[in-house]
Amino acid sequence: MPGLLTSGLATGSGGVVGVILGLVGGGGSILAVPLLTYVVGVSSPHVAIGTSALAVSVSAAGNLVSQWRAGNVKWRCAAVFSAAGILGALAGSAAAKAVDGQSLLALFGVVMLVVGGLMLRKRRGEGDPEVRLTKISAPVLLPWLLGIGFAVGLFSGFFGIGGGFLIVPGLMLATSMPLPMAIGTSLVAVSAFGAATAASYAVSGLIDWPVAGLFILGGVLGGLVGAGLGRRLSQHKRALTLTFAGLVILVGLYVVARGALPLLGATT
């Protein structure tokens, strides 16, 4: 079992991610790997990624219930997208485990910079709320759902993140569903991709189970706090998103620097 300090840091770090998820509605999980690495002190980047993937999967599954009740989940589209993405996630996680840990961290930092930039853009909410995967629509929808699902799953598995920032626009592109439904449906895929990635890392012994449990506990508690704050600050959600995007970019720069410095030292 981790010591008292490590336990507190793991629970607190999970709480930070949970609060952000409650406030912003997504994207907070991308901070999980930096928090586990630089705050909690998980020494191996691969263990941090495996542990993060497990926490992200559980968090997404928990948030899925409320979206389902609100009628924002297109289950058939989610099933096809997720099935293709699971294959991608398994392939991506296998490739990531073969990459040097410091190189993986540097690449992860670059991804954070891209995500932060994407979050600065305002997403449109238009779409067709009646879209469904049926025998009639399958010839049009299936190729898009399978192709985009696999590609996003590959990316998600490689970096051990939920990939919601790609899944949401991916679902909108593949099906033309509106933004609220894409967000709700994306949680099915985030949960599935995270579970597949975590399973791959677990087989290799690359998950710190006690830390994962504490991180998830903190995430649940933080999510409750964040949801309450989110309701109070709902009129300022765009400002919150922009603030979080700036934070992601700053942390991304730090992760790139920390990941790249050892590599630069090794070449000199």
C-alpha positions in Angstrom: 0.0 0.0 0.0 1.2 3.6 -0.7 2.3 5.7 2.2 0.1 8.4 3.8 1.6 11.2 1.7 1.3 9.3 -1.5 -2.2 8.2 -0.7 -3.2 11.9 0.0 -1.6 13.0 -3.3 -3.2 10.3 -5.3 -6.7 11.1 -3.9 -6.1 14.8 -4.2 -4.9 14.5 -7.8 -8.0 12.4 -8.7 -10.1 15.1 -7.0 -8.5 17.8 -9.2 -9.5 15.8 -12.4 -13.0 15.2 -11.0 -13.6 18.8 -10.3 -12.4 19.8 -13.7 -14.7 17.2 -15.4 -17.6 18.5 -13.4 -16.9 22.1 -14.2 -15.9 21.9 -17.9 -17.7 18.6 -18.9 -14.6 16.9 -20.4 -10.9 17.0 -21.1 -9.9 16.9 -17.4 -8.6 13.4 -17.8 -5.7 14.6 -19.9 -4.1 15.9 -16.7 -4.1 12.4 -15.1 -0.8 11.3 -16.5 1.1 14.5 -15.5 -0.4 14.4 -12.0 0.4 10.8 -11.5 4.0 11.3 -12.8 5.0 14.6 -11.2 2.7 15.0 -8.2 2.0 11.5 -7.0 5.5 10.3 -8.0 4.7 7.3 -10.1 8.2 6.6 -11.4 7.4 4.8 -14.7 5.6 6.7 -17.4 4.1 3.4 -18.6 2.7 2.7 -15.2 1.3 6.2 -15.1 -0.4 5.8 -18.4 -1.8 2.3 -17.5 -3.1 3.6 -14.2 -4.6 6.7 -15.9 -6.4 4.6 -18.5 -8.1 2.6 -15.7 -9.2 5.7 -13.8 -10.5 7.4 -17.0 -12.5 4.3 -17.9 -14.2 4.1 -14.5 -14.9 7.9 -14.5 -16.5 7.8 -18.0 -18.6 4.8 -17.0 -19.9 6.7 -13.9 -20.7 9.9 -15.9 -22.5 7.8 -18.6 -25.5 7.1 -16.4 -26.7 10.7 -16.2 -26.2 11.2 -20.0 -28.2 8.0 -20.7 -31.1 9.2 -18.5 -31.0 12.5 -20.4 -31.4 10.6 -23.7 -28.1 11.8 -25.0 -26.6 8.3 -25.9 -27.0 6.8 -29.4 -26.3 3.2 -28.4 -26.0 1.6 -31.8 -23.6 4.3 -33.1 -21.7 4.0 -29.8 -21.4 0.2 -30.0 -19.9 0.2 -33.6 -17.6 3.2 -32.9 -16.4 1.6 -29.6 -15.9 -1.9 -31.1 -13.6 -0.5 -33.8 -11.9 1.8 -31.3 -11.2 -1.1 -28.9 -9.1 -2.8 -31.6 -7.3 0.5 -32.2 -6.7 1.0 -28.5 -5.2 -2.5 -28.1 -2.9 -1.8 -31.1 -2.0 1.7 -29.7 -1.2 0.5 -26.2 1.0 -2.3 -27.6 2.9 0.2 -29.6 3.3 2.6 -26.7 4.7 -0.1 -24.4 7.6 -0.5 -26.9 8.4 3.2 -26.8 11.0 4.7 -24.3 9.2 6.2 -21.3 10.8 9.7 -21.6 10.0 9.8 -25.4 6.4 8.9 -24.6 6.2 11.7 -22.0 7.5 14.2 -24.5 5.0 13.1 -27.1 2.3 13.3 -24.5 3.2 16.9 -23.8 2.9 17.7 -27.5 -0.6 16.1 -27.5 -1.5 18.3 -24.5 -0.5 21.4 -26.5 -2.7 20.3 -29.4 -5.7 19.5 -27.1 -5.3 22.9 -25.4 -5.4 24.6 -28.8 -8.5 22.6 -29.9 -10.3 23.6 -26.7 -9.8 27.3 -27.5 -12.1 26.8 -30.5 -15.8 27.1 -30.0 -17.7 23.9 -31.0 -21.0 24.1 -32.9 -24.0 22.4 -31.5 -26.0 21.9 -34.8 -26.8 18.4 -36.1 -29.5 15.9 -36.6 -30.9 14.6 -33.3 -32.9 11.9 -35.1 -29.9 10.2 -36.7 -29.9 6.4 -36.1 -27.9 3.4 -37.3 -30.4 1.3 -39.2 -30.3 -1.0 -42.2 -31.1 2.0 -44.4 -28.4 4.3 -42.9 -25.8 1.7 -42.4 -24.1 1.9 -45.8 -23.4 5.6 -45.2 -22.7 5.6 -41.4 -20.9 2.3 -40.9 -17.7 3.1 -42.9 -17.3 6.4 -41.0 -18.0 5.0 -37.6 -15.6 2.1 -38.1 -12.8 4.2 -39.7 -12.9 7.1 -37.3 -13.5 4.8 -34.3 -10.4 2.8 -35.0 -8.2 5.9 -35.6 -9.3 7.6 -32.4 -9.0 4.3 -30.4 -5.4 3.9 -31.7 -4.6 7.4 -30.5 -6.3 6.9 -27.2 -4.6 3.6 -26.5 -1.2 5.0 -27.4 -1.4 7.8 -24.9 -3.6 6.2 -22.3 -6.2 9.0 -22.4 -9.9 9.0 -22.9 -9.7 10.9 -26.2 -13.0 12.6 -25.7 -11.7 15.7 -27.4 -11.4 13.6 -30.6 -14.3 11.2 -30.1 -16.9 14.1 -29.8 -16.0 15.7 -33.2 -15.4 12.3 -34.7 -18.9 11.2 -33.8 -20.3 14.5 -35.2 -18.4 14.0 -38.4 -19.4 10.3 -38.8 -23.1 10.7 -38.0 -24.0 14.5 -38.0 -25.5 14.0 -34.5 -25.7 17.3 -32.4 -23.0 18.2 -29.8 -25.0 17.2 -26.6 -25.6 13.7 -28.1 -22.0 13.4 -29.2 -20.8 14.2 -25.7 -23.2 11.6 -24.2 -22.3 9.0 -26.7 -18.6 9.6 -26.5 -18.6 8.4 -22.8 -19.4 4.8 -24.1 -16.3 5.0 -26.2 -14.1 6.7 -23.6 -15.0 3.9 -21.1 -14.4 1.2 -23.7 -11.1 2.6 -24.9 -9.8 3.2 -21.4 -10.8 -0.4 -20.3 -9.0 -1.9 -23.4 -5.9 0.2 -22.8 -5.9 -0.6 -19.0 -6.3 -4.3 -19.8 -3.3 -4.3 -22.1 -1.2 -2.5 -19.5 -2.5 -4.8 -16.7 -1.4 -7.9 -18.6 2.1 -6.4 -18.6 1.9 -5.5 -14.9 1.9 -1.8 -15.6 -0.9 -0.6 -13.3 -0.5 0.6 -9.8 -3.7 -0.7 -8.4 -3.7 1.0 -5.0 -2.9 4.4 -6.5 -5.6 3.8 -9.2 -8.2 3.1 -6.5 -7.3 6.2 -4.6 -7.2 8.3 -7.8 -10.7 7.0 -8.7 -12.0 7.7 -5.2 -10.7 11.3 -5.5 -12.3 11.6 -8.9 -15.7 10.6 -7.7 -15.6 13.0 -4.8 -14.2 15.8 -7.0 -16.8 15.1 -9.6 -19.6 15.8 -7.1 -18.0 19.0 -6.1 -17.3 20.0 -9.7 -20.9 19.3 -10.7 -22.2 21.5 -8.0 -19.9 24.3 -8.9 -20.7 23.8 -12.6 -24.4 24.4 -12.0 -23.6 27.6 -10.2 -21.1 28.8 -12.8 -23.1 27.5 -15.8 -23.2 31.0 -17.3 -19.5 31.2 -17.3 -18.8 27.8 -18.8 -17.0 29.2 -21.9 -14.6 31.2 -19.6 -14.0 28.1 -17.6 -13.2 26.1 -20.7 -10.8 28.8 -21.9 -9.1 28.9 -18.5 -8.7 25.2 -18.5 -7.3 25.2 -22.0 -4.7 27.6 -20.9 -3.8 25.3 -18.0 -3.5 22.3 -20.3 -1.2 24.3 -22.6 1.0 25.4 -19.7 1.2 21.8 -18.3 1.9 20.5 -21.8 4.9 22.8 -22.1 6.2 21.6 -18.7 5.7 17.9 -19.7 7.5 18.5 -23.1 10.4 20.1 -21.3 10.6 17.4 -18.6 10.3 14.6 -21.1 12.7 16.1 -23.7 15.5 17.2 -21.3 16.7 13.6 -20.5 16.6 12.8 -24.2 18.7 15.8 -25.1 21.2 14.9 -22.3 21.5 11.4 -23.7 22.5 12.7 -27.1 25.2 15.0 -25.9 
